[in-house]
Amino acid sequence: MIVLGIETSCDETGVALYNTEPFETGKPAFLGILGQGLHSQIAMHRDYGGVVPELASRDHIRRVLPLLDQSLDQSGLKLADINAVAYTQGPGLAGALLVGSAFAKSLAQGLNLPSIGVHHLEGHLLSPLLGQSTPQFPFIALLVSGGHTQLMKVSGIGQYELLGETLDDAAGEAFDKTAKLLGLDYPGGAAISRLAERGRPGMFDLPKPMLHSGDLDFSFSGLKTAVLNQVKKFEGQKMTDAKAVSQFHADLARSFVESIVAVLVSKSKKALKQTGCKHLVLAGGVGANTQLRNSLNEIALKNHFQVHYPPLELCTDNGVMIAFAGALRLLAKNNGSTTSGAFDIKPRWDLQSNNLS
């Protein structure tokens, strides 16, 4: 079965074609990726310091059809070879989701194919199954992206249990806001990570919010405030030496990353212990963070569990994860949305409500 995946939840337009044959026959799932195209809107939104929803929606309209052509060219397939269409139904920006839904449902209806709406986070948490090292069910998924920080127990396809989530800013939001305080461009995650590599460890005693809360929830707003206070304190010294200013920024970035990583790693370890799971999956855009990966690898060795990652190119939003998640849903006999022509989207959508019965 060949599934077309369309992702338009925020500021990346992703289109991909996935063949389920390798997965169904026990071969590595990544062998099913036939072709893909991805366009990031980062350059367009950078001048505004964040995503502008109206601009994002319009850009998705411009990009989705050329990306479909690109994916078809890579795969050597034609539209007639597609068996189903999967699209991101939510959560995300309403206008952006509507573009993907309208395109996917119209295409499916025109080709007389089934269409299936996919939960964006399900795409992320299943994407490590496309890696070289794949987890075994049940596993714990740490979803860390711009808008979400969650710990989920994944017992199988469509079997998700929320263990903990952020009570305010997600980790990705904290990265972006801290980057802005340090004068870095949007998006801030990668920039903060690179800057932190030049920083000295332990230079600032920043809080590690909810580290000892006893539950698996997260909070990062207090950490962001602590960074702001340090910036104001430093600026009050009216330091003019460029080298000193640069080192201050690097040191503060290092301490900021250390605090977030400490919380994420500690909560993940606690989730594994509580559930008895031996496999941890890291997914979402922040999953590409080098410091977080290194810390998880280190603690995995000490505590005898395995940690799994999606390929780096699949950490950000992409069409492959939507095609793959949609394909697994279809194989599980969940046909999702019909080709009724209704452009149904869910800007706010609880993943557990999408569990298979």
C-alpha positions in Angstrom: 0.0 0.0 0.0 1.4 3.4 -1.0 0.3 6.3 1.2 0.7 10.0 0.4 1.4 12.1 3.5 0.8 15.9 3.8 2.0 18.0 6.7 0.9 21.7 7.1 0.4 22.1 10.8 2.7 25.2 11.3 5.7 26.5 9.4 6.9 23.5 7.4 5.2 22.1 4.3 5.9 18.4 4.0 4.8 15.9 1.4 6.0 12.3 1.2 5.2 8.9 -0.3 5.5 5.8 1.9 5.2 2.1 0.9 4.1 -0.2 3.7 5.5 -3.4 2.1 8.9 -3.3 4.0 7.1 -2.7 7.4 4.6 -5.5 6.7 7.2 -8.0 5.9 9.5 -7.3 8.9 12.1 -5.3 7.0 13.4 -1.9 8.3 10.5 0.6 8.1 12.7 3.4 6.6 13.0 1.3 3.4 9.4 2.3 2.7 10.2 6.0 2.1 9.9 6.4 -1.6 10.1 10.2 -2.0 9.6 13.4 -0.1 9.7 17.1 -0.3 10.0 19.7 2.5 9.9 23.5 2.6 10.7 25.4 5.8 9.3 28.9 6.3 11.9 29.9 8.8 13.4 32.6 6.6 10.0 34.2 6.0 9.0 34.3 9.7 12.4 35.4 11.1 11.9 39.1 10.6 8.7 38.8 12.8 10.4 36.8 15.6 7.9 34.0 15.3 5.3 32.3 13.1 2.7 34.6 11.5 -0.3 32.3 10.9 -1.7 34.1 7.8 1.6 34.1 6.1 2.1 30.5 7.0 -1.2 29.5 5.5 -0.6 31.3 2.2 2.9 29.8 1.9 1.5 26.3 2.3 -0.9 27.0 -0.6 2.1 27.9 -2.8 4.3 25.0 -1.8 2.2 21.9 -1.5 1.6 21.1 -5.2 5.3 21.6 -6.2 6.3 19.4 -3.3 3.9 16.7 -4.4 5.5 16.8 -7.9 8.9 16.6 -6.3 7.9 13.5 -4.3 6.4 11.8 -7.3 9.5 12.5 -9.4 11.8 11.1 -6.7 9.7 7.9 -6.4 9.1 7.4 -10.1 5.4 7.0 -9.3 2.3 8.6 -10.7 -0.8 9.8 -8.9 -2.6 6.6 -10.1 -0.2 4.5 -8.0 -1.3 6.0 -4.7 -3.6 3.9 -2.5 -4.5 6.4 0.3 -3.9 10.0 1.4 -2.9 10.9 5.0 -2.9 14.5 6.2 -2.3 16.4 9.5 -5.7 17.0 11.0 -4.4 18.7 14.1 -3.3 20.1 16.4 -1.8 23.2 14.8 -2.6 26.5 13.3 -6.2 26.5 12.0 -5.5 28.1 8.7 -2.4 26.0 8.0 -4.3 22.8 8.8 -7.1 23.8 6.6 -4.8 24.1 3.6 -3.5 20.5 4.1 -6.9 19.1 4.8 -8.5 20.8 1.7 -5.7 19.6 -0.6 -5.6 16.1 0.8 -9.4 15.5 0.8 -9.9 17.0 -2.6 -7.1 14.9 -4.1 -8.5 11.8 -2.4 -12.0 12.5 -3.6 -10.7 13.1 -7.2 -8.8 9.9 -7.2 -11.5 7.9 -5.3 -9.1 7.1 -2.5 -9.6 6.8 1.3 -8.2 9.7 3.3 -7.1 9.6 6.9 -6.6 12.5 9.3 -3.4 12.0 11.4 -2.6 13.5 14.8 0.5 15.6 14.5 2.0 14.2 17.7 1.3 10.7 16.7 3.5 11.3 13.7 6.3 12.5 15.9 6.1 9.7 18.4 6.0 7.0 15.8 8.8 8.5 13.7 11.6 6.6 15.6 10.2 3.4 14.1 11.7 4.7 10.9 15.2 4.8 12.4 18.0 2.2 12.3 17.4 1.2 15.9 13.6 0.7 16.6 11.9 0.5 20.0 9.8 -2.3 21.2 6.3 -1.8 22.5 5.5 -0.7 25.2 7.8 2.3 25.3 8.0 5.8 26.8 7.9 8.7 24.4 9.3 12.1 25.3 7.8 14.5 22.9 9.6 17.8 22.9 8.7 20.4 20.3 7.9 24.1 20.0 4.4 23.7 21.3 4.5 20.5 23.3 6.4 18.8 26.1 4.8 15.5 27.0 5.7 12.1 28.4 3.5 9.3 26.9 3.3 5.6 27.4 3.0 3.9 24.0 1.6 0.4 24.2 1.0 0.0 20.5 -0.4 1.9 17.5 -3.3 4.0 18.7 -2.6 3.1 22.4 -1.3 6.2 24.1 -1.4 7.2 27.8 -0.4 10.7 28.9 1.9 10.5 31.9 2.9 14.2 32.1 2.9 17.4 30.2 4.0 21.0 30.5 1.8 23.3 32.6 3.0 26.5 30.8 5.7 27.1 28.2 6.8 24.0 26.3 10.6 23.4 26.1 10.7 24.7 22.5 9.0 27.9 23.5 11.4 28.4 26.3 14.3 27.9 23.8 12.8 30.5 21.4 12.1 33.1 24.1 15.6 32.7 25.7 17.2 33.0 22.3 15.4 36.3 21.8 16.7 37.5 25.2 20.2 36.7 24.1 19.8 38.5 20.8 19.6 35.3 18.7 17.5 34.8 15.6 14.3 32.8 15.5 14.0 29.9 15.8 16.1 29.7 18.9 16.6 26.0 19.5 19.5 25.3 17.3 21.1 28.7 17.9 21.0 28.2 21.7 22.4 24.7 21.4 25.4 26.0 19.3 26.0 28.9 21.6 25.9 26.7 24.7 28.8 24.6 23.3 31.0 27.7 23.8 29.8 28.2 27.4 31.4 27.1 30.6 29.5 24.7 32.8 27.9 25.7 36.1 28.4 29.5 35.7 24.8 30.3 36.6 22.7 28.6 39.2 19.4 28.6 37.2 16.3 26.8 38.5 15.3 23.4 37.3 11.5 23.8 37.6 9.5 20.8 39.0 12.6 18.6 39.1 11.5 17.2 42.5 7.7 17.7 42.1 7.0 14.0 42.5 5.0 13.9 39.2 5.9 13.8 35.5 4.6 17.3 34.6 6.9 20.1 33.4 7.1 23.9 33.8 9.7 26.2 32.0 8.3 29.7 32.5 10.3 30.1 35.8 13.5 29.2 34.0 12.8 31.8 31.3 12.2 34.4 34.0 15.5 33.5 35.7 17.4 34.0 32.4 15.7 37.4 32.0 16.9 38.4 35.5 20.4 37.4 34.7 20.4 39.4 31.4 19.0 42.5 33.2 21.7 42.2 35.9 24.5 41.9 33.3 23.1 44.8 31.3 23.1 46.9 34.5 26.9 46.6 34.6 27.1 48.4 31.3 29.8 46.0 30.0 31.3 47.2 26.7 33.9 44.5 26.1 32.5 42.5 23.2 34.4 39.4 24.2 33.0 39.5 27.7 29.5 40.0 26.4 29.9 37.1 24.0 31.2 34.8 26.8 28.3 35.9 29.1 25.8 34.9 26.5 27.5 31.5 25.9 27.7 30.8 29.6 24.1 31.7 30.2 23.0 29.6 27.2 25.0 26.7 28.6 23.3 26.9 32.0 19.9 27.3 30.4 20.4 24.1 28.3 21.8 22.3 31.3 18.7 23.1 33.4 16.2 22.0 30.7 18.1 18.8 29.9 18.3 17.9 33.6 14.6 18.2 34.0 13.8 16.3 30.8 16.2 13.5 31.6 15.1 13.1 35.2 11.4 13.0 34.3 12.1 10.5 31.5 14.0 8.3 33.9 11.2 8.5 36.4 8.6 7.5 33.8 10.6 4.5 32.8 10.9 3.4 36.4 7.2 3.9 37.1 6.0 2.0 34.1 8.7 -0.7 34.0 9.4 0.1 30.3 12.9 -0.5 29.0 12.7 1.7 25.8 12.6 5.5 25.6 11.8 7.4 22.4 12.8 11.0 21.9 10.8 12.8 19.2 9.9 16.3 18.1 12.0 19.3 17.0 14.0 19.6 20.3 14.8 15.9 19.9 17.6 17.1 17.6 19.4 18.9 20.5 22.9 17.5 20.9 23.1 18.1 24.7 19.8 16.3 25.3 20.8 13.3 23.2 24.2 13.0 24.9 22.6 13.1 28.4 20.0 10.5 27.5 22.6 8.2 26.0 24.8 8.5 29.1 21.9 7.8 31.6 20.7 5.0 29.4 24.0 3.2 29.8 24.0 3.7 33.5 20.4 2.6 34.0 20.2 -0.3 31.5 17.5 1.1 29.1 17.6 1.8 25.4 16.9 5.2 23.9 15.8 5.6 20.3 15.7 8.6 18.0 14.2 9.4 14.6 16.6 10.2 11.8 17.7 13.8 12.3 16.0 14.9 9.1 12.7 13.6 10.5 12.9 15.4 13.9 11.2 18.6 12.5 7.7 18.5 11.0 7.7 16.5 7.8 5.5 14.6 5.4 7.2 11.2 6.0 6.0 10.9 9.6 2.4 11.7 8.5 2.5 9.2 5.7 3.9 6.6 8.0 1.5 7.2 10.9 -1.4 7.2 8.4 -0.2 4.0 6.9 0.0 2.3 10.3 -3.5 3.4 11.1 -4.8 2.0 7.9 -3.0 -1.3 8.5 -4.7 -1.3 11.9 -8.1 -1.1 10.1 -8.8 2.4 11.1 -9.8 4.2 7.9 -10.0 7.6 9.6 -11.8 10.3 7.6 -13.9 9.5 4.6 -13.8 11.3 1.3 -17.0 13.1 2.1 -15.4 16.4 1.1 -15.6 17.9 4.7 -12.4 19.7 5.4 -12.3 18.6 9.1 -9.5 20.0 11.2 -8.7 20.0 14.9 -6.5 22.9 16.0 -6.7 21.6 19.6 -6.7 17.8 19.9 -5.9 15.5 22.8 -3.9 12.5 21.5 -5.5 10.1 23.9 -8.9 10.9 22.4 -7.6 9.4 19.2 -6.8 6.0 20.7 -7.9 2.9 18.9 -10.6 1.0 20.8 
